[in-house]
C-alpha cells in the first residue's frame, strides 16, 4: 500500500487584507501558530532549502550539519561519491545523532543508546539488540530497515547543495526559473569555491522580516549611509529587479558607470539631499582600498543580490561573494549564517581584495550592520499592532520584474509565493 501524505490542517487563522500583495498583516510575524504552519508548508513542504556547498563535503565520509526550518539535518558524502542528507534525529528516542558542525566519519552513532547509522542515514546497528544472556533485547521481528533516518531529496547547481523533505517539489532548475539560474551561473559556473570565513548572526526579529529586507532594493541607499557616502549604490545607477514567475525568487542588481557618475555626481547628490535622505556624511576612510574592485564578470555589475525562497541568498557586492542562509528560530528570532567565498583560481591580489571587501558585509559590516538591527526595530514597533498591516505600494501593486529599483515588487513577490504555499 502506497503512503499518501496528508496535507496538515492549518493551525493559524489569518485574514489577509483586501488590498492583496500591497498589505501584509503584522500578525504573520508574531503568531506562534503561523510559525508552526510554516514548518509544515514551507520548510517540510515542496520547496528547495539551501544546505551547504559541495566543496564543504568533498571526500568520502565528510559531513556537515545544518537545518531546514526547525529540523536539524546532516549532509554527507558516502563512499560511492554521492551526496546524502537526512534528519539529525535518532529513530529511537529522538536525540541528535551527529553533534559536530562538520568533520569526517565512517558512520554515526547516537550517544544516548548507540543506535548506529550509515552515511546514507540507514540504521545498521542497535546496541544489545539480542539482549544479554538470552534476556532482554529487541523483539524477534524488529527490522533495522524500518527505522532509517528521515531522508531528504538532494539537488545541486554549480556547487550549491539544496535539499527537500518533499517528493512533490519541482526539479531545481524549474523551481528557480531560467533567469535565476542564469544569475547563479554568472557567479559560480565552472569555479571551485573556497570558504574564506563564516559568521552566525542572531537577529532579534522574525525570519520573514530579514527576507523582506534582502528583497527590498530601494532601502539600500537610504538606510546604508556607507553606500551613498562612497558612491557604491544609488538608485540612479543602472540596474533592475528580476522577479521569478512564482514570485519567491529574485535578483536585484546595479552597475557603477564611473564616467557618468563623475559627470553627474552633484545632481545625484541633490536627488538625495532635496528629499532629506541621509546620503552625505563627513565620514572618510583612512584606507580606501576597500572601495577598489575589479570587474571579474565583465558586465560592469558591482552589486547583485539573489534570493531563493524560502531562505537562500547569494550576494556579490564588488568582489565580496557570500552566501546567506536564513533560518527561523521561533517567532521573534532569526539565525543568519554567512559564508564568505573565494575561488581556487583567485590571484593573490584578488584574494586580498575579497578579504578586504568582506568588511562590507556581515554582523559588523560597513554596509550590512544596519540590517542586523532594523528588523528588530520593526519587530518592536509592531508589538501592539497585530491587527494592522504594512504598506507595500512602492512601484505599484504587482510582483513583476522592473528596470527600476525604486520598487517593492520583489517583496510583493515573496508574499505572493508565501501566500500560495501557506494557503492564504
HELIX and SHEET records of a PDB file:
HELIX    1   1 UNK A   20  UNK A   22  5                                   3    
HELIX    2   2 UNK A   26  UNK A   29  5                                   4    
HELIX    3   3 UNK A   32  UNK A   38  1                                   7    
HELIX    4   4 UNK A   39  UNK A   43  3                                   5    
HELIX    5   5 UNK A   54  UNK A   57  5                                   4    
HELIX    6   6 UNK A  144  UNK A  147  5                                   4    
HELIX    7   7 UNK A  172  UNK A  176  1                                   5    
HELIX    8   8 UNK A  178  UNK A  188  1                                  11    
HELIX    9   9 UNK A  207  UNK A  215  1                                   9    
HELIX   10  10 UNK A  220  UNK A  223  1                                   4    
HELIX   11  11 UNK A  225  UNK A  229  1                                   5    
HELIX   12  12 UNK A  258  UNK A  263  1                                   6    
HELIX   13  13 UNK A  265  UNK A  273  1                                   9    
HELIX   14  14 UNK A  288  UNK A  291  5                                   4    
HELIX   15  15 UNK A  348  UNK A  357  1                                  10    
HELIX   16  16 UNK A  358  UNK A  360  5                                   3    
HELIX   17  17 UNK A  371  UNK A  381  1                                  11    
HELIX   18  18 UNK A  409  UNK A  422  1                                  14    
SHEET    1   A 2 UNK A  23  UNK A  25  0                                        
SHEET    2   A 2 UNK A 389  UNK A 391 -1                                        
SHEET    1   B 3 UNK A  49  UNK A  53  0                                        
SHEET    2   B 3 UNK A 160  UNK A 164 -1                                        
SHEET    3   B 3 UNK A 153  UNK A 157 -1                                        
SHEET    1   C 4 UNK A  83  UNK A  87  0                                        
SHEET    2   C 4 UNK A  71  UNK A  77 -1                                        
SHEET    3   C 4 UNK A  62  UNK A  68 -1                                        
SHEET    4   C 4 UNK A 102  UNK A 104 -1                                        
SHEET    1   D 3 UNK A 108  UNK A 109  0                                        
SHEET    2   D 3 UNK A 116  UNK A 117 -1                                        
SHEET    3   D 3 UNK A 123  UNK A 125 -1                                        
SHEET    1   E 7 UNK A 193  UNK A 203  0                                        
SHEET    2   E 7 UNK A 334  UNK A 343 -1                                        
SHEET    3   E 7 UNK A 320  UNK A 328 -1                                        
SHEET    4   E 7 UNK A 312  UNK A 317 -1                                        
SHEET    5   E 7 UNK A 301  UNK A 308 -1                                        
SHEET    6   E 7 UNK A 250  UNK A 255 -1                                        
SHEET    7   E 7 UNK A 238  UNK A 243 -1                                        
END                                                                             
